[in-house]
Amino acid sequence: MRMKKRTIPTLLMVLSLLVLVISGCTSTDKQPQSPQDSATQPEATLSTTYPLTYTDDTGVETTLAKEPQRIVCLAPPATEILCALGLEDRLVGLTAYDTYPVGITEKAEYVFSDSLNPDMEQLINLNPDLVVTSMHAEDFIQNLRNLGIAVLQLNPESIEGTYETIKKFGLITNRQEQAQKIVQDMQAKEQAIEEKVKTIKDSDRVRVWLEVDPALYTTGEGTFLHELLTKAGGINIADDVKFWAKYNEEQIIAKNPQVILITYSYYVDNAVEGVLARPAWQNIDAVANKRVYSVDSDMTTRFGPRVIDGLEIIAKALYPDLFR
């Protein structure tokens, strides 16, 4: 049965997704080269030769005998990359959390309601050439490999890692030229943002509370959100934690953020208004000056082509005068 309705996630699912948070097409007539990893294939070569051996983020080598035509993608960020490479028609299996491009799940043969623990029988029935995963359990991935199914597990933890991931997707799917163009455009935009932000004096950089759940969960070092926030010129008041952590009101009030960014408006109604109405927060600078903003969760947590758009959204929220 196809599941298309996106349900409101629980706190556990929100955090799981944030961590998961936390994401040419024809064979050549040339003689096949020896299988090689992406790191050894010359960058100038824009046509992938198969068989191709690649190494994913788990360090496991996998050999693709031919260009993948049927792809099951269980990581929404990776879906965005594959679509940007023009491979929408090859995505035979997706998840209920694939929300971009809009309507992409309508094209899939099957949509898995549980992205972390998909129905194995249904997955096998899709007869995939390649299954793309992210933060999935080791035993699930090993089961796929034991069945002889090629798996590509990727989980970049930085913008630079995202660039490399896009290039790897380009190599594996024979879309190297498109991948290079995507990365070049992202890098150009990133540089333009950084050029504006570097004009800000250290003394003028704003203190920011980044709230990923109304239970006061936040993000520290080792996450996309922290990197985007600091690249945008902000000071993360939770820079004393790693990855995802829970703060308390007293800590936040004491650090007195000048800007508050929230990422959960897609499942909490009137989220900004809720923060502004918190009785104990009325003397916090961000609340007193009504500098509480909602940012797109997908753009700021997914390792995909839109992550630099997320950087721009944050930079504009922190320093609107620089981006008029």
C-alpha positions as CSV (number, residue, x, y, z in Angstrom):
1,M,0.0,0.0,0.0
2,R,1.3,3.4,-0.9
3,M,1.5,5.9,2.0
4,K,1.5,9.5,1.0
5,K,0.2,11.4,4.0
6,R,3.0,12.9,6.2
7,T,2.2,12.4,9.8
8,I,3.2,14.7,12.7
9,P,6.4,13.2,14.1
10,T,7.0,12.6,17.8
11,L,10.0,14.1,19.5
12,L,11.9,10.9,19.0
13,M,11.1,10.9,15.3
14,V,12.0,14.6,14.9
15,L,15.4,14.0,16.4
16,S,15.9,10.8,14.4
17,L,15.1,12.7,11.2
18,L,17.4,15.5,12.1
19,V,20.2,13.0,12.6
20,L,19.1,11.2,9.6
21,V,18.7,14.1,9.5
22,I,19.3,15.2,12.6
23,S,20.7,13.3,2.6
24,G,25.4,10.2,-18.8
25,C,22.8,7.5,-18.1
26,T,23.8,5.1,-20.8
27,S,26.6,2.5,-20.9
28,T,29.7,3.4,-23.0
29,D,31.2,1.3,-25.8
30,K,34.7,1.6,-24.4
31,Q,36.5,-1.4,-23.0
32,P,35.8,-1.6,-19.3
33,Q,38.4,-0.3,-17.0
34,S,39.5,-2.0,-13.8
35,P,37.1,-1.4,-11.0
36,Q,38.1,1.8,-9.2
37,D,37.1,4.0,-6.3
38,S,35.8,7.5,-6.9
39,A,38.9,8.9,-5.4
40,T,41.1,7.4,-8.1
41,Q,39.0,8.2,-11.2
42,P,40.4,11.2,-13.0
43,E,38.3,14.3,-12.3
44,A,38.4,15.3,-16.0
45,T,36.6,12.0,-16.9
46,L,32.9,13.0,-17.2
47,S,31.7,9.6,-18.3
48,T,31.6,6.7,-15.8
49,T,32.9,3.4,-16.9
50,Y,31.3,0.2,-15.4
51,P,32.0,-2.1,-13.7
52,L,32.7,0.5,-11.0
53,T,33.9,-0.1,-7.5
54,Y,33.0,2.6,-4.9
55,T,33.6,3.0,-1.2
56,D,30.8,4.5,0.9
57,D,30.9,6.2,4.3
58,T,31.1,2.9,6.1
59,G,34.3,2.0,4.3
60,V,32.8,-0.9,2.5
61,E,33.6,-1.4,-1.2
62,T,30.8,-2.3,-3.6
63,T,31.0,-3.1,-7.3
64,L,28.3,-2.0,-9.7
65,A,28.3,-4.1,-12.8
66,K,26.3,-1.5,-14.7
67,E,24.7,1.9,-14.4
68,P,21.9,1.8,-11.9
69,Q,18.5,2.0,-13.4
70,R,16.3,1.2,-10.4
71,I,17.1,3.0,-7.2
72,V,15.5,2.8,-3.8
73,C,16.4,5.8,-1.8
74,L,15.7,5.7,2.0
75,A,17.4,9.0,2.8
76,P,15.4,12.2,1.9
77,P,18.6,14.3,1.5
78,A,19.9,11.8,-1.0
79,T,16.6,12.0,-2.9
80,E,17.1,15.7,-3.3
81,I,20.6,15.1,-4.8
82,L,19.4,12.4,-7.1
83,C,16.6,14.6,-8.4
84,A,19.0,17.5,-8.9
85,L,21.0,15.1,-11.1
86,G,17.9,14.4,-13.2
87,L,17.3,10.9,-12.0
88,E,13.7,11.2,-10.8
89,D,12.5,8.5,-13.2
90,R,14.9,6.0,-11.6
91,L,13.6,6.4,-8.1
92,V,11.4,3.3,-7.7
93,G,11.2,3.4,-3.9
94,L,11.1,6.4,-1.6
95,T,9.9,7.2,1.9
96,A,7.0,9.2,3.3
97,Y,9.5,11.9,4.3
98,D,10.6,12.7,0.8
99,T,9.0,16.1,0.6
100,Y,11.2,17.7,-2.1
101,P,10.9,18.1,-5.0
102,V,7.2,18.6,-4.3
103,G,5.2,15.6,-5.4
104,I,8.3,13.3,-6.0
105,T,6.7,10.4,-4.1
106,E,3.9,10.3,-6.7
107,K,6.4,9.0,-9.3
108,A,7.7,6.2,-7.1
109,E,6.4,2.6,-7.4
110,Y,6.3,2.3,-3.6
111,V,6.5,4.7,-0.7
112,F,7.8,3.3,2.6
113,S,6.0,4.7,5.7
114,D,8.9,3.8,8.0
115,S,12.1,5.2,6.6
116,L,14.3,3.7,9.3
117,N,12.9,0.2,9.2
118,P,11.4,-0.3,5.7
119,D,9.5,-3.5,4.8
120,M,12.3,-5.8,3.5
121,E,10.0,-8.0,1.5
122,Q,8.6,-5.0,-0.3
123,L,12.1,-3.5,-0.9
124,I,13.3,-6.8,-2.5
125,N,10.2,-6.9,-4.7
126,L,11.2,-3.5,-6.2
127,N,14.3,-5.3,-7.6
128,P,16.7,-2.4,-7.1
129,D,20.1,-2.0,-8.7
130,L,21.1,0.3,-5.8
131,V,19.7,1.1,-2.3
132,V,20.8,4.4,-0.8
133,T,20.8,4.6,3.0
134,S,22.0,7.0,5.6
135,M,21.9,6.4,9.4
136,H,20.3,3.0,9.1
137,A,21.1,0.1,11.4
138,E,24.1,-2.1,10.5
139,D,22.2,-5.3,10.5
140,F,19.6,-3.9,8.0
141,I,22.4,-2.8,5.6
142,Q,24.2,-6.1,6.0
143,N,21.1,-8.0,5.2
144,L,20.8,-6.1,1.9
145,R,24.4,-6.8,1.1
146,N,24.0,-10.5,1.9
147,L,21.2,-10.6,-0.7
148,G,23.6,-9.2,-3.3
149,I,22.0,-5.8,-3.4
150,A,24.4,-2.8,-3.9
151,V,24.1,-0.4,-1.0
152,L,25.4,3.2,-0.9
153,Q,25.4,4.5,2.7
154,L,26.3,8.2,2.9
155,N,26.1,10.5,5.9
156,P,28.2,13.7,5.4
157,E,28.5,15.9,8.5
158,S,29.6,19.1,6.9
159,I,29.1,21.4,3.8
160,E,32.4,20.2,2.4
161,G,31.3,16.6,2.9
162,T,28.1,17.4,1.1
163,Y,30.1,18.6,-1.9
164,E,32.0,15.3,-2.0
165,T,28.7,13.3,-1.6
166,I,27.2,15.1,-4.6
167,K,30.3,14.3,-6.7
168,K,30.2,10.6,-5.6
169,F,26.5,10.4,-6.6
170,G,27.5,11.9,-9.9
171,L,30.2,9.3,-10.4
172,I,28.1,6.3,-9.4
173,T,25.1,7.3,-11.5
174,N,27.1,8.5,-14.5
175,R,26.1,12.2,-13.9
176,Q,29.5,13.6,-13.2
177,E,29.1,16.7,-15.3
178,Q,25.8,17.6,-13.7
179,A,27.3,17.0,-10.2
180,Q,30.2,19.3,-10.9
181,K,27.9,22.0,-12.0
182,I,25.7,21.7,-8.9
183,V,28.7,21.9,-6.6
184,Q,30.2,24.8,-8.5
185,D,27.0,26.8,-8.2
186,M,26.7,25.9,-4.4
187,Q,30.3,27.0,-3.8
188,A,29.9,30.3,-5.6
189,K,26.8,31.1,-3.5
190,E,28.5,30.1,-0.3
191,Q,31.5,32.3,-1.2
192,A,29.2,35.3,-1.9
193,I,27.5,34.9,1.5
194,E,30.8,34.6,3.3
195,E,32.1,37.7,1.6
196,K,29.2,39.7,3.1
197,V,29.4,38.1,6.5
198,K,33.2,38.7,6.9
199,T,32.6,42.4,7.0
200,I,30.9,42.0,10.4
201,K,33.0,43.0,13.3
202,D,33.5,40.3,16.0
203,S,31.9,42.7,18.5
204,D,28.8,43.0,16.3
205,R,28.2,39.2,15.9
206,V,24.9,38.2,17.4
207,R,24.3,35.5,20.0
208,V,21.8,32.9,18.8
209,W,19.6,30.3,20.4
210,L,18.7,27.6,17.9
211,E,15.7,25.6,19.0
212,V,15.0,22.3,17.2
213,D,12.1,21.2,19.5
214,P,9.9,23.2,21.9
215,A,11.2,20.9,24.7
216,L,14.4,23.0,24.4
217,Y,16.5,20.7,22.4
218,T,19.3,22.4,20.5
219,T,22.2,21.8,18.2
220,G,25.9,22.0,19.0
221,E,29.2,21.2,17.2
222,G,29.2,18.4,14.7
223,T,25.9,19.3,13.1
224,F,24.9,21.1,9.9
225,L,22.9,23.6,11.8
226,H,25.9,24.6,13.9
227,E,28.1,25.0,10.9
228,L,25.5,27.0,9.0
229,L,25.0,29.2,12.0
230,T,28.6,30.0,12.5
231,K,29.3,30.4,8.7
232,A,26.4,32.9,8.7
233,G,28.3,34.9,11.3
234,G,26.3,34.0,14.4
235,I,27.5,32.9,17.8
236,N,25.8,29.6,18.9
237,I,25.1,30.0,22.6
238,A,25.0,26.2,22.8
239,D,28.6,25.8,21.4
240,D,29.5,24.0,24.6
241,V,27.6,20.8,23.5
242,K,28.1,18.2,20.8
243,F,25.5,17.2,18.3
244,W,22.0,17.4,19.8
245,A,21.3,18.3,23.5
246,K,18.7,19.6,25.8
247,Y,19.1,22.9,27.6
248,N,17.0,24.4,30.4
249,E,15.4,27.8,30.6
250,E,17.9,29.1,33.2
251,Q,20.8,28.4,30.8
252,I,19.1,30.2,27.9
253,I,18.0,33.2,29.9
254,A,21.5,33.6,31.4
255,K,23.1,33.6,27.9
256,N,20.5,36.1,26.7
257,P,20.4,35.3,22.9
258,Q,19.8,38.3,20.6
259,V,18.2,36.1,18.0
260,I,16.2,32.9,18.3
261,L,15.8,30.5,15.4
262,I,13.3,27.6,15.4
263,T,13.1,24.7,13.0
264,Y,9.8,23.0,13.9
265,S,7.1,25.2,12.5
266,Y,6.1,22.5,10.1
267,Y,4.6,20.4,12.9
268,V,3.9,23.0,15.6
269,D,1.3,25.6,14.9
270,N,2.1,29.3,15.8
271,A,5.6,28.2,16.8
272,V,7.1,31.7,16.7
273,E,4.2,33.2,18.7
274,G,4.6,30.4,21.3
275,V,8.3,31.4,21.9
276,L,7.4,35.1,22.1
277,A,4.7,34.3,24.7
278,R,6.9,32.4,27.2
279,P,6.5,34.3,30.5
280,A,10.1,33.7,31.7
281,W,11.6,34.8,28.4
282,Q,10.2,38.3,28.2
283,N,13.6,40.0,29.2
284,I,15.6,38.0,26.7
285,D,16.8,40.4,24.0
286,A,15.5,38.2,21.1
287,V,12.0,38.1,22.6
288,A,12.0,41.8,23.7
289,N,13.0,42.8,20.2
290,K,10.8,40.2,18.5
291,R,13.8,38.6,16.7
292,V,12.4,35.1,16.7
293,Y,12.4,33.5,13.3
294,S,11.3,30.2,11.8
295,V,13.8,28.6,9.4
296,D,13.1,25.7,7.0
297,S,14.2,22.4,8.7
298,D,14.8,20.5,5.5
299,M,17.1,23.2,4.0
300,T,19.1,23.5,7.2
301,T,19.5,19.8,8.2
302,R,19.7,17.9,4.9
303,F,22.9,17.2,3.1
304,G,21.6,18.3,-0.3
305,P,21.8,21.0,-2.9
306,R,19.6,23.3,-0.8
307,V,21.8,23.4,2.2
308,I,23.5,26.7,0.9
309,D,20.0,28.1,0.6
310,G,19.6,27.3,4.3
311,L,22.9,29.2,5.0
312,E,21.5,32.2,3.2
313,I,18.2,32.0,5.1
314,I,20.1,32.0,8.4
315,A,22.4,34.8,7.4
316,K,19.5,37.0,6.3
317,A,17.7,36.4,9.6
318,L,20.8,37.4,11.6
319,Y,22.0,40.3,9.5
320,P,19.1,41.5,7.3
321,D,20.8,44.8,6.4
322,L,23.6,42.9,4.6
323,F,21.2,41.2,2.3
324,R,18.7,43.9,1.3
